[in-house]
Amino acid sequence: LKHIEKVSVLLHCISAESVSIIADYNTVRSELSKFSEKLLNKPEIILLTKSDLIGPYKLNVAISEFKLKSKDVLPISIYDYGSIAELKAKLL
């Protein structure tokens, strides 16, 4: 994980199909904190991957869960070029 300290933004890829997306996110954050507490202070974007595989209602619920935690979340799919363009725009 040494290389991760050099990045300015952390991207967390969490499957939108997950049964517990918040638990998945918390697992990643826990692993990061074990390596370096500084990582927890970096800006982050949560990418809900495979967003094309779930219905709009479930996707909106997942997005809302992260928004309640004041997290920047972006549903993304390799089949949705608009979502990829939005990610590029956020990173540039």
C-alpha positions as CSV (number, residue, x, y, z in Angstrom):
1,L,0.0,0.0,0.0
2,K,3.0,2.3,0.0
3,H,2.1,3.7,-3.4
4,I,-1.4,4.8,-2.2
5,E,0.1,7.5,0.0
6,K,1.2,9.4,-3.2
7,V,-2.3,9.8,-4.7
8,S,-4.4,12.8,-4.1
9,V,-7.8,11.0,-4.3
10,L,-8.8,7.5,-3.2
11,L,-11.3,5.6,-5.4
12,H,-13.2,2.9,-3.7
13,C,-14.7,0.4,-6.1
14,I,-17.7,-1.3,-4.4
15,S,-20.1,-3.5,-6.4
16,A,-23.6,-2.2,-6.5
17,E,-24.7,-5.8,-6.3
18,S,-23.3,-6.2,-2.8
19,V,-25.6,-7.2,-0.1
20,S,-24.0,-4.7,2.3
21,I,-22.3,-1.9,0.5
22,I,-21.7,0.1,3.7
23,A,-20.0,-2.9,5.4
24,D,-17.8,-3.3,2.3
25,Y,-16.8,0.3,2.4
26,N,-16.1,0.1,6.2
27,T,-13.9,-3.0,5.6
28,V,-11.8,-1.0,3.0
29,R,-11.5,1.9,5.4
30,S,-10.5,-0.4,8.2
31,E,-7.7,-1.9,6.1
32,L,-6.5,1.5,5.1
33,S,-6.4,2.7,8.7
34,K,-4.2,-0.3,9.7
35,F,-1.7,0.8,7.1
36,S,-1.8,4.6,7.8
37,E,-4.2,6.8,9.6
38,K,-3.3,9.6,7.1
39,L,-5.1,7.7,4.3
40,L,-8.4,8.2,6.1
41,N,-8.0,12.0,5.6
42,K,-7.6,11.8,1.8
43,P,-10.5,12.9,-0.4
44,E,-12.3,9.9,-1.7
45,I,-14.9,8.9,-4.3
46,I,-17.0,5.8,-3.9
47,L,-17.6,4.1,-7.2
48,L,-20.6,1.8,-7.3
49,T,-19.5,-0.5,-10.0
50,K,-21.8,-2.7,-12.0
51,S,-24.6,-0.2,-11.6
52,D,-26.1,-1.5,-14.8
53,L,-26.9,-4.9,-13.1
54,I,-29.3,-3.6,-10.5
55,G,-32.6,-1.7,-10.8
56,P,-32.9,2.0,-10.4
57,Y,-34.6,1.7,-7.0
58,K,-31.8,-0.4,-5.4
59,L,-29.2,1.9,-7.0
60,N,-30.9,5.0,-5.5
61,V,-31.0,3.3,-2.1
62,A,-27.3,2.5,-2.3
63,I,-26.5,6.1,-3.3
64,S,-28.6,7.5,-0.5
65,E,-26.8,5.3,2.1
66,F,-23.5,7.0,1.1
67,K,-25.0,10.4,0.8
68,L,-26.2,10.1,4.4
69,K,-22.6,9.7,5.4
70,S,-21.7,12.8,3.3
71,K,-19.7,10.7,0.9
72,D,-19.1,11.5,-2.8
73,V,-20.6,8.5,-4.7
74,L,-20.8,7.8,-8.4
75,P,-22.6,4.8,-10.0
76,I,-20.5,3.5,-12.8
77,S,-20.7,0.9,-15.5
78,I,-18.4,0.0,-18.4
79,Y,-21.6,0.0,-20.5
80,D,-22.6,3.5,-19.5
81,Y,-20.1,5.9,-21.2
82,G,-21.7,8.8,-19.5
83,S,-20.8,7.5,-16.1
84,I,-17.2,7.0,-17.2
85,A,-17.1,10.6,-18.6
86,E,-18.5,11.9,-15.3
87,L,-15.7,10.1,-13.4
88,K,-13.1,11.6,-15.7
89,A,-14.5,15.0,-15.2
90,K,-14.3,14.6,-11.4
91,L,-10.7,13.5,-11.6
92,L,-9.5,16.3,-13.9
